[in-house]
Amino acid sequence: MSLGIEQLARANVRALTPYQSARRLGGSGDVWLNANEYPIAIPYELTQQTLNRYPECQPEQVIERYASYAGLQPDQVLTCRGADEGIELLMRAFCEPGEDAVLFCPPTYGMYSVSAETIGLEYRTVQARENWQINLEEIGAQLGGVKLIYLCSPNNPTGNLISAGDIRTLLEMARGKALVIADEAYIEFCPQASVASWLGEYPHLVVLRTLSKAFALAGLRCGFVLANAPVITLLMKVIAPYPLSTPVADVAAQALSEQGLAEMRRHVKTIKENRALLIDALRQSRWVETVYESETNYLLVRFRASSFVFKSLWNQGIILRDQNKQPGLADCLRISIGTRAECDHVINALAALPAIDNLRE
Ligand SMILES: *Cc1c(COP(=O)(O)O)cnc(C)c1O
């Protein structure tokens, strides 16, 4: 029997819809507010001229600096190709396809399901409550066979933190059964809310971090898994031999220097100031129904006539992220906080939109 290339592929891969990243969705414009990036590039120079050699698997300086920044020991830190790789390494190390499941709470980050589907793992979803806190009762009822529970806090795209008390309750429910993974991609915008300092109390807690958001290095592809040493040792078995290239490790170490951290904290402050201005202005727009509170560098906004707003701004080169398809997020768009000028562009574009007849009140 002769098979076409398509038939040769795994069934779950044939059925897979790839992650609709902001970059894949395209668009053309000069106001990019759809990927929660930092709006301005920070220049770096390479200090290592050793590209003939393979890099260290876990570059020592990067690990040490991140451990110190996170208040942990170096053996509690793994660095990888973005937090996205961390999401997948955990599945590969802990889940048996066909037997084990992962669980997460929509509306939330899209890669948990995409990674599970790629690997061929069952995933269960327990929708968040109306206030976007987790539904502990329902999670408890769904835990059979679950090895990994992904919590995103602050949550993308809703912007809220998951209650610390609920995370503790979940950790107690999962003890001896499953790992609880706190995805803290945006924690620099609310550092007091990190659960990284709980690692000593919970052997099954894992925290995901990244340089892509507050550190302004989405193009670098560098992330971190924080966990107790036994978890890190298992992940080291499945990680690629050279996950970070030499230039990546070089820039990451600079970003994590004292000067780099100070610069990151200044950027966070600016973004928060811009966020406050954008919230105020959006709340006065007739197109806006609700601006949700945010602990992050983006806002979730429920619009009147959201697809009209989305398309009109898109056509003007202002690219936002449509969240309509997520459960509970009808008419919601996500707006990354850009520069002051970019925030002003959004506000001015909204103010200039022509009234439409079927505007829902
Ligand atoms: C952006 C993001 C990531 C991915 O981070 P990378 O380090 O760029 O792979 C992971 N989780 C959440 C919630 C994110 O928003």
Ligand as a Chemical Component Dictionary entry (heavy atoms), coordinates in Angstrom:
data_LIG
# 
_chem_comp.id                   LIG 
_chem_comp.type                 NON-POLYMER 
_chem_comp.pdbx_formal_charge   0 
_chem_comp.three_letter_code    LIG 
# 
loop_
_chem_comp_atom.comp_id 
_chem_comp_atom.atom_id 
_chem_comp_atom.alt_atom_id 
_chem_comp_atom.type_symbol 
_chem_comp_atom.charge 
_chem_comp_atom.model_Cartn_x 
_chem_comp_atom.model_Cartn_y 
_chem_comp_atom.model_Cartn_z 
_chem_comp_atom.pdbx_ordinal 
LIG C1 C1 C 0 3.866 35.002 25.868 1  
LIG C2 C2 C 0 3.468 33.884 26.762 2  
LIG C3 C3 C 0 4.218 32.702 26.853 3  
LIG C4 C4 C 0 5.336 32.399 25.904 4  
LIG O1 O1 O 0 6.499 32.937 26.259 5  
LIG P1 P1 P 0 7.805 32.678 25.383 6  
LIG O2 O2 O 0 8.871 32.712 26.393 7  
LIG O3 O3 O 0 7.870 33.785 24.390 8  
LIG O4 O4 O 0 7.672 31.317 24.741 9  
LIG C5 C5 C 0 3.855 31.741 27.770 10 
LIG N1 N1 N 0 2.773 31.916 28.539 11 
LIG C6 C6 C 0 2.007 33.006 28.453 12 
LIG C7 C7 C 0 0.832 33.145 29.335 13 
LIG C8 C8 C 0 2.316 34.017 27.548 14 
LIG O5 O5 O 0 1.522 35.072 27.421 15 
# 
loop_
_chem_comp_bond.comp_id 
_chem_comp_bond.atom_id_1 
_chem_comp_bond.atom_id_2 
_chem_comp_bond.value_order 
_chem_comp_bond.pdbx_ordinal 
LIG C1 C2 SING 1  
LIG C2 C3 SING 2  
LIG C2 C8 DOUB 3  
LIG C3 C4 SING 4  
LIG C3 C5 DOUB 5  
LIG C4 O1 SING 6  
LIG O1 P1 SING 7  
LIG P1 O2 DOUB 8  
LIG P1 O3 SING 9  
LIG P1 O4 SING 10 
LIG C5 N1 SING 11 
LIG N1 C6 DOUB 12 
LIG C6 C7 SING 13 
LIG C6 C8 SING 14 
LIG C8 O5 SING 15 
# 
